Amino acid sequence: MYDVIIIGAGIVGSSVAYYLSRYDLKVVLLEKDNDVSNGTTKANSAIIHAGYDPEEGTLMAKHNVRGSRLAKQLCEKLDVPYKQCGAMVLGFDEEDEKTVRMLYQRGLNNGVEGLEILNKEQILEKEPQISSEVRIALLAKTSAIVSPWEYALALAETAVRNGVELKLNNEVKAIKKTDETFLVTTDKGIYEGKYIINCAGLYADRIQEMAGEKEFEIRPSRGQYYLLDKAEGKRCTHTIFQCPSKVGKGVLVSPTVHGNLIVGPNAEESENDDTSTTMGGLAFVKAASRKSVPNVDFRENIRNFAGVRARSDRSDFILEESRSVKNLFNIAGIKSPGLSAAPSLALEAVEWLKGKGVVLTEKEHFIDERKRVRFKELSGEEKQELIRKEPAYGRVICRCETITEGEILDALKRPIPPVSIDGVKRRCNAGMGRCQGGFCSERVADILMRELHLNGLNILQDKEGSNVLLDYSKGGNSNV
Ligand SMILES: Cc1cc2nc3c(=O)[nH]c(=O)nc-3n(C[C@H](O)[C@H](O)[C@H](O)COP(=O)(O)OP(=O)(O)OC[C@H]3O[C@@H](n4cnc5c(N)ncnc54)[C@H](O)[C@@H]3O)c2cc1C
């Protein structure tokens, strides 16, 4: 019997698991995919927003501001790539000028620190590549960029290290409420628990309905992106926004924490988790971005991708006990700024459990740290020392990003090992460079085969069903 069953291992479910793992509780985290962070959490703008955008008094405002402060501490503690690069919201006309001043005031009301209004001269001094049509900007110094998948992974990994059971490839299919407990049926088994925290992202409405009545509806909204090579990574040093509209924060141009440039997203209704990109969507993104940063060189594009927002039929985040099922807590409709707000949302779930009378006794030996080797960031001496201890650090697998076999082997020994080529990419950055895995995918596949004792036909690019090879009896490379 579990005290708490968490459904969904995105940034929200992983944050809940992390905070609950501090206490003497029996907790299970159920995830339908073969990896943590494989839903919306892996495909977004990767901004830890400062908190000037959500309207005063909303849950989004409260949890964005607190969540972004927590994110800074968590990323430092758990060795997650994070950089407080600051953001600018640009204004190009009188209407925008009013919006920029309104956002400044809203930010102050929300408790955001480090806000300033910049004039044209100040903007261009800081960001010379911005269009000379700009008139005014809000500068938010506390805005940051992060590796979203590593953030979720680090939280989930720490939770597992502290005793949370993670059950991947477990899709929740049915929930039965008995008097005191829930029976949660997945495609792999049945889990009995006293409380459920629903963090199922795009499918949170279905989880609620499995347990009780329909209370809200998720209305997916897709956003498409360009990811440009590091050659464009210094085009701007802040995250550059335009003024927000009813459909979102608009198209941004931003450095990424990995040194690339990201441009996007648009906003369009979509079906479930359809993350395909379209020529129309990308053309819109490209044209819109030129208004703020006209000279982005899109010939340096190395990848297009899309993420899907879990918008709901309510305007704010849904953060409450189900109205029809006792002991089920919904964290749903977590659109942007959900990545920023996640740890704060998780703390709210912990408070709810406390309010329910759950005894939260802190563990005596809670492990609250995480480190991983980033070979290319080491000094020459450190590299030599490491190679002496473990020669696999001397074999470079991904040339674009200088990722070594040692780093991949380390990832495979961690509490949540990768099971696919993209799983290795999310943990070690192998395949994230200019050639996007053209060179190293085969070598990563070889390592996965060797270490996980897999047949080549079982090597996955990413999710279940994404087998890289369907047949290699017909003259393919028999090493893979
Ligand atoms: C285009 C775009 C840009 C964004 N930009 C930003 C940004 O810059 N900053 C920011 O703060 N926020 C941003 N967001 C929002 C942010 O990405 C999300 O709020 C956040 O990732 C939501 O996390 P989550 O854990 O709720 O959902 P998810 O990451 O989707 O996790 C839900 C998990 O539940 C699992 N699941 C679903 N159904 C079941 C089931 N039946 N059984 C078991 N598991 C199940 C899924 O597989 C998934 O892993 C953006 C979103 C998009 C789409």
The ligand as a Tripos MOL2 file, in Angstrom:
@<TRIPOS>MOLECULE
LIG
   53    58     1     0     0
SMALL
NO_CHARGES

@<TRIPOS>ATOM
      1 C1          5.5920   25.5980  -26.6520 C.3       1 LIG1
      2 C2          5.7310   25.6600  -25.1520 C.ar      1 LIG1
      3 C3          6.5770   26.5940  -24.5690 C.ar      1 LIG1
      4 C4          6.6870   26.6650  -23.1820 C.ar      1 LIG1
      5 N1          7.6330   27.4870  -22.6250 N.ar      1 LIG1
      6 C5          7.7500   27.5370  -21.2850 C.ar      1 LIG1
      7 C6          8.7640   28.3290  -20.6850 C.ar      1 LIG1
      8 O1          9.6340   28.8690  -21.3560 O.2       1 LIG1
      9 N2          8.7770   28.4380  -19.3450 N.ar      1 LIG1
     10 C7          7.8450   27.8280  -18.5590 C.ar      1 LIG1
     11 O2          7.8710   28.0370  -17.3630 O.2       1 LIG1
     12 N3          6.9300   27.0030  -19.0870 N.ar      1 LIG1
     13 C8          6.8730   26.8270  -20.4230 C.ar      1 LIG1
     14 N4          5.9710   25.9870  -20.9870 N.ar      1 LIG1
     15 C9          5.1150   25.2000  -20.1040 C.3       1 LIG1
     16 C10         5.8450   24.0050  -19.5210 C.3       1 LIG1
     17 O3          6.5620   23.3190  -20.5100 O.3       1 LIG1
     18 C11         4.7990   23.0860  -18.9060 C.3       1 LIG1
     19 O4          4.0050   23.8250  -18.0290 O.3       1 LIG1
     20 C12         5.4170   21.9380  -18.1230 C.3       1 LIG1
     21 O5          6.3810   21.2600  -18.8670 O.3       1 LIG1
     22 C13         4.2940   20.9950  -17.7210 C.3       1 LIG1
     23 O6          4.8700   19.9260  -17.0110 O.3       1 LIG1
     24 P1          3.9580   18.7190  -16.5590 P.3       1 LIG1
     25 O7          4.7800   17.8770  -15.6900 O.co2     1 LIG1
     26 O8          2.6610   19.2330  -16.0440 O.co2     1 LIG1
     27 O9          3.5540   17.9780  -17.9260 O.3       1 LIG1
     28 P2          4.3640   16.9060  -18.7890 P.3       1 LIG1
     29 O10         5.7680   17.2340  -18.9360 O.co2     1 LIG1
     30 O11         3.5810   16.7120  -20.0480 O.co2     1 LIG1
     31 O12         4.2720   15.6010  -17.9040 O.3       1 LIG1
     32 C14         3.0880   14.8470  -17.7890 C.3       1 LIG1
     33 C15         3.4890   13.3810  -17.7760 C.3       1 LIG1
     34 O13         2.3520   12.5810  -17.5190 O.3       1 LIG1
     35 C16         2.4890   11.3890  -18.2480 C.3       1 LIG1
     36 N5          1.1600   10.7740  -18.3900 N.ar      1 LIG1
     37 C17         0.0980   11.2630  -19.0680 C.ar      1 LIG1
     38 N6         -0.9140   10.3970  -18.9800 N.ar      1 LIG1
     39 C18        -0.5070    9.3560  -18.2210 C.ar      1 LIG1
     40 C19        -1.1120    8.1560  -17.8040 C.ar      1 LIG1
     41 N7         -2.3680    7.8270  -18.1360 N.pl3     1 LIG1
     42 N8         -0.3940    7.3010  -17.0410 N.ar      1 LIG1
     43 C20         0.8950    7.5890  -16.6790 C.ar      1 LIG1
     44 N9          1.5100    8.7160  -17.0750 N.ar      1 LIG1
     45 C21         0.8140    9.5890  -17.8330 C.ar      1 LIG1
     46 C22         3.0570   11.8710  -19.5820 C.3       1 LIG1
     47 O14         3.6560   10.8420  -20.3170 O.3       1 LIG1
     48 C23         4.0430   12.9360  -19.1280 C.3       1 LIG1
     49 O15         5.3460   12.4260  -18.9670 O.3       1 LIG1
     50 C24         5.8760   25.8390  -22.3700 C.ar      1 LIG1
     51 C25         5.0590   24.8820  -22.9640 C.ar      1 LIG1
     52 C26         5.0270   24.7620  -24.3450 C.ar      1 LIG1
     53 C27         4.2470   23.6680  -24.9550 C.3       1 LIG1
@<TRIPOS>BOND
     1     1     2 1
     2     2     3 ar
     3     2    52 ar
     4     3     4 ar
     5     4     5 ar
     6     4    50 ar
     7     5     6 ar
     8     6     7 ar
     9     6    13 1
    10     7     8 2
    11     7     9 ar
    12     9    10 ar
    13    10    11 2
    14    10    12 ar
    15    12    13 ar
    16    13    14 ar
    17    14    15 1
    18    14    50 ar
    19    15    16 1
    20    16    17 1
    21    16    18 1
    22    18    19 1
    23    18    20 1
    24    20    21 1
    25    20    22 1
    26    22    23 1
    27    23    24 1
    28    24    25 2
    29    24    26 1
    30    24    27 1
    31    27    28 1
    32    28    29 2
    33    28    30 1
    34    28    31 1
    35    31    32 1
    36    32    33 1
    37    33    34 1
    38    33    48 1
    39    34    35 1
    40    35    36 1
    41    35    46 1
    42    36    37 ar
    43    36    45 ar
    44    37    38 ar
    45    38    39 ar
    46    39    40 ar
    47    39    45 ar
    48    40    41 1
    49    40    42 ar
    50    42    43 ar
    51    43    44 ar
    52    44    45 ar
    53    46    47 1
    54    46    48 1
    55    48    49 1
    56    50    51 ar
    57    51    52 ar
    58    52    53 1
@<TRIPOS>SUBSTRUCTURE
     1 LIG1         1 GROUP 0 **** ****
